[in-house]
């Protein structure tokens, strides 16, 4: 028959190449790699928070708002801004 492989005298080769252990290993590797890339693609689309930069930016914004509202003087604003930028 065309496309039929028969390893006569070696029945274990028929089992390995036609639905046996090797076939299961290949499909297992294929699905493992597929699942790995799907998980990697999904997790890379989620944004990871940048806590250090975000907190500093939020603090600067609050300080700017307080300065704009007149709650902080110009000298206090400069001192506080320098402290926030250094940390």
N, CA and C of each residue as an Amber inpcrd file, in Angstrom:
protein
   261
   0.8290000  -1.1850000   0.0000000   0.0000000   0.0000000   0.0000000
   0.8710000   1.2450000   0.0000000   0.3480000   2.2770000  -0.5990000
   1.0680000   3.5320000  -0.6600000   0.9720000   4.2740000   0.6680000
   2.0980000   4.6930000   1.2230000   2.1050000   5.4320000   2.4700000
   2.0520000   4.5580000   3.7090000   2.0150000   3.2820000   3.5570000
   1.9570000   2.3760000   4.6970000   3.3580000   1.8500000   4.9630000
   3.8260000   2.0300000   6.1710000   5.1520000   1.5520000   6.5400000
   4.9760000   0.3070000   7.3770000   5.6330000  -0.7540000   7.0080000
   5.5250000  -1.9940000   7.7510000   6.9300000  -2.4600000   8.1040000
   7.2120000  -2.4890000   9.3590000   8.4900000  -2.9870000   9.8320000
   8.2850000  -4.4350000  10.2650000   8.1920000  -5.3270000   9.2880000
   7.9090000  -6.7240000   9.6200000   9.1100000  -7.3180000  10.3490000
   8.8190000  -8.0920000  11.3330000   9.8560000  -8.6890000  12.1470000
  10.2080000  -7.8250000  13.3520000   9.7440000  -6.6080000  13.3660000
   9.9880000  -5.6860000  14.4880000   8.6700000  -5.0040000  14.8730000
   7.8220000  -5.6780000  15.6100000   6.5070000  -5.1030000  15.9170000
   6.5930000  -3.8590000  16.8040000   7.6300000  -3.7340000  17.5910000
   7.7350000  -2.5530000  18.4480000   7.9470000  -1.2890000  17.6380000
   8.5430000  -1.4090000  16.4320000   8.7130000  -0.2340000  15.5760000
   7.3730000   0.2390000  15.0350000   6.4830000  -0.6810000  14.7280000
   5.1420000  -0.2890000  14.2750000   4.4170000   0.4850000  15.3750000
   4.5430000   0.0350000  16.6020000   3.8630000   0.7150000  17.7050000
   4.4500000   2.1110000  17.9480000   5.7660000   2.2320000  17.8230000
   6.3920000   3.5320000  18.0840000   5.9980000   4.5480000  17.0190000
   6.0290000   4.1550000  15.7610000   5.7860000   5.1090000  14.6840000
   4.3190000   5.2820000  14.3400000   3.4670000   4.3990000  14.7590000
   2.0410000   4.4990000  14.4410000   1.2170000   4.5520000  15.7190000
   1.2780000   5.6790000  16.4230000   0.4580000   5.8770000  17.6050000
   1.0830000   5.3790000  18.8810000   2.3510000   5.1270000  18.8820000
   2.9990000   4.6030000  20.0730000   3.6280000   5.6930000  20.9220000
   4.6690000   5.3160000  21.6210000   5.3240000   6.1880000  22.5830000
   5.9180000   7.4360000  21.9310000   6.5890000   7.2980000  20.8280000
   7.2040000   8.4410000  20.1540000   6.1420000   9.4470000  19.7110000
   5.0470000   8.9590000  19.2030000   3.9560000   9.8270000  18.7810000
   3.3930000  10.6030000  19.9750000   3.2430000   9.9410000  21.1080000
   2.7310000  10.6130000  22.3000000   3.7230000  11.6720000  22.7890000
   5.0050000  11.3850000  22.7410000   6.0170000  12.3510000  23.1730000
   6.0050000  13.5750000  22.2620000   5.9240000  13.3540000  20.9670000
   5.9140000  14.4690000  20.0090000   4.6940000  15.3440000  20.2260000
   3.5090000  14.7460000  20.3580000   2.2950000  15.5390000  20.5760000
   2.3280000  16.2370000  21.9360000   2.8810000  15.5740000  22.9460000
   3.0060000  16.1950000  24.2560000   3.9100000  17.4200000  24.2110000
   5.0410000  17.3110000  23.5060000   5.9390000  18.4580000  23.3470000
   5.2620000  19.5830000  22.5670000   4.5620000  19.2200000  21.5230000
   3.8810000  20.2170000  20.7030000   2.8760000  21.0180000  21.5350000
   2.0330000  20.3130000  22.2960000   1.0260000  21.0130000  23.0990000
   1.6570000  21.7870000  24.2520000   2.7360000  21.2700000  24.8250000
   3.4230000  21.9960000  25.8950000   3.9970000  23.3130000  25.3800000
   4.6280000  23.2730000  24.2280000   5.1920000  24.4830000  23.6350000
   4.0820000  25.4540000  23.2510000   2.9980000  24.9490000  22.7130000
   1.8650000  25.7910000  22.3420000   1.2700000  26.4930000  23.5670000
   1.0700000  25.7580000  24.6320000   0.5190000  26.3420000  25.8590000
   1.4930000  27.3620000  26.4390000   2.7910000  27.0760000  26.4010000
   3.8000000  28.0090000  26.9050000   3.7180000  29.3490000  26.1810000
   3.6490000  29.3110000  24.8540000   3.6020000  30.5550000  24.0850000
   2.2810000  31.2970000  24.2690000   1.1930000  30.5790000  24.4480000
  -0.0900000  31.2380000  24.7090000  -0.0460000  31.9580000  26.0460000
   0.4750000  31.2930000  27.0770000   0.5710000  31.9210000  28.3960000
   1.5120000  33.1160000  28.3530000   2.6140000  32.9870000  27.6450000
   3.5750000  34.0870000  27.5320000   2.9490000  35.2790000  26.8090000
   2.1840000  35.0230000  25.7670000   1.5460000  36.1070000  25.0150000
   0.4880000  36.8110000  25.8620000  -0.2820000  36.0540000  26.6160000
  -1.3290000  36.6450000  27.4430000  -0.7210000  37.4420000  28.5930000
   0.3170000  36.9240000  29.2170000   0.9140000  37.6300000  30.3530000
   1.6970000  38.8580000  29.9210000   2.1950000  38.8940000  28.7010000
   2.9460000  40.0710000  28.2520000   2.0180000  41.2310000  27.9030000
   0.7370000  40.9480000  27.6470000  -0.1910000  42.0260000  27.3330000
  -0.6500000  42.7640000  28.5850000  -0.5320000  42.1220000  29.7330000
  -0.9010000  42.7770000  30.9900000   0.2150000  43.7350000  31.3780000
  -0.1730000  44.9190000  31.7770000   0.8320000  45.8890000  32.1830000
   1.2410000  45.6180000  33.6190000   2.5200000  45.6350000  33.8380000
   3.0400000  45.4390000  35.1770000   3.2430000  46.8050000  35.8040000
   2.7340000  47.0010000  37.0170000   2.8420000  48.3230000  37.6310000
   4.2810000  48.6750000  37.9640000   4.6120000  49.9060000  37.7270000
   5.9280000  50.4290000  38.0640000   5.7620000  51.2380000  39.3400000
   5.8710000  50.5680000  40.4590000   5.5390000  51.1960000  41.7330000
   6.4610000  52.3630000  42.0690000   7.7510000  52.2160000  41.8570000
   8.6810000  53.2810000  42.2460000   8.4250000  54.5530000  41.4470000
   8.4180000  54.4530000  40.1460000   8.2120000  55.6290000  39.3140000
   6.8180000  56.1950000  39.4520000   5.8570000  55.3230000  39.6090000
   4.4640000  55.7640000  39.7070000   4.2290000  56.5400000  41.0040000
   4.7660000  56.0400000  42.1170000   4.5870000  56.7280000  43.3890000
   5.2710000  58.0910000  43.3650000   6.4630000  58.1410000  42.7890000
   7.1880000  59.4020000  42.7240000   6.4210000  60.3940000  41.8610000
   5.8890000  59.9320000  40.7450000   5.1260000  60.8030000  39.8600000
   3.8640000  61.3010000  40.5520000   3.1900000  60.4110000  41.2610000
   1.9880000  60.8170000  41.9830000   2.3190000  61.8530000  43.0480000
   3.4240000  61.6600000  43.7550000   3.8280000  62.6130000  44.7940000
   4.1390000  63.9740000  44.1950000   4.8200000  63.9790000  43.0620000
   5.1170000  65.2520000  42.3980000   3.8420000  65.9460000  41.9340000
   2.9050000  65.1730000  41.4300000   1.6330000  65.7600000  40.9870000
   0.8790000  66.3730000  42.1680000   0.8810000  65.6750000  43.2970000
   0.2040000  66.2010000  44.4890000   0.8780000  67.4850000  44.9430000
   2.2290000  67.4760000  44.9350000   2.9590000  68.6740000  45.3400000
   2.6590000  69.8510000  44.4080000   2.6010000  69.5790000  43.1190000
   2.2800000  70.6350000  42.1530000   0.8710000  71.1810000  42.3860000
  -0.0610000  70.3060000  42.6920000  -1.4350000  70.7530000  42.9620000
  -1.4900000  71.6190000  44.2190000  -0.7440000  71.1920000  45.2560000
  -0.7250000  71.9850000  46.4910000  -0.0990000  73.3500000  46.2440000
   0.9560000  73.3780000  45.4110000   1.5910000  74.6660000  45.0890000
   0.6360000  75.5520000  44.2890000  -0.0700000  74.9410000  43.3580000
  -1.0180000  75.6850000  42.5260000  -2.1760000  76.2350000  43.3640000
  -2.5780000  75.4980000  44.3850000  -3.6680000  75.9520000  45.2560000
  -3.2000000  76.9560000  46.3010000  -1.8920000  77.1730000  46.3940000
  -1.3670000  78.1300000  47.3590000  -1.1490000  77.5630000  48.7430000
  -1.2130000  76.2510000  48.8870000  -1.0090000  75.6210000  50.1860000
   0.4690000  75.5740000  50.5620000   1.3670000  75.6580000  49.5630000
   2.8060000  75.5410000  49.7770000   3.4700000  76.7630000  49.1550000
   4.4500000  77.3090000  49.8620000   5.1800000  78.4570000  49.3110000
   6.1880000  77.9770000  48.2630000   6.7730000  78.9220000  47.5680000
   7.7200000  78.6070000  46.5110000   8.9620000  77.9100000  47.0660000
   9.4740000  78.3830000  48.1850000  10.6510000  77.7500000  48.7930000
  10.3370000  76.3350000  49.2800000   9.1810000  76.1770000  49.9270000
   8.7800000  74.8390000  50.3690000   8.6070000  73.9000000  49.1880000
   8.0330000  74.4140000  48.1170000   7.8410000  73.6060000  46.9090000
   9.1780000  73.1060000  46.3790000  10.1530000  73.9920000  46.2870000
  11.4690000  73.6080000  45.7630000  12.1300000  72.5640000  46.6490000
  12.0700000  72.7700000  47.9690000  12.6850000  71.8190000  48.8950000
  12.0250000  70.4470000  48.8000000  10.7210000  70.4510000  48.7890000
   9.9870000  69.1680000  48.7200000  10.2260000  68.4800000  47.3860000
  10.2890000  69.2490000  46.3150000  10.5300000  68.6740000  44.9900000
  11.9160000  68.0320000  44.9390000  12.9280000  68.7070000  45.5070000
  14.2730000  68.1450000  45.5340000  14.3140000  66.8500000  46.3230000
  13.6030000  66.8090000  47.4380000  13.5550000  65.5910000  48.2590000
  12.9120000  64.4590000  47.4810000  11.8280000  64.7350000  46.7720000
  11.1330000  63.6820000  46.0140000  11.9840000  63.1830000  44.8510000
  12.6960000  64.0830000  44.1870000  13.5070000  63.6840000  43.0450000
  14.7060000  62.8630000  43.4900000  15.2960000  63.1910000  44.6310000
  16.4610000  62.4620000  45.1280000  16.1150000  61.0440000  45.5540000
  14.9380000  60.8250000  46.0840000  14.5920000  59.4870000  46.6080000
  14.1510000  58.5430000  45.5330000
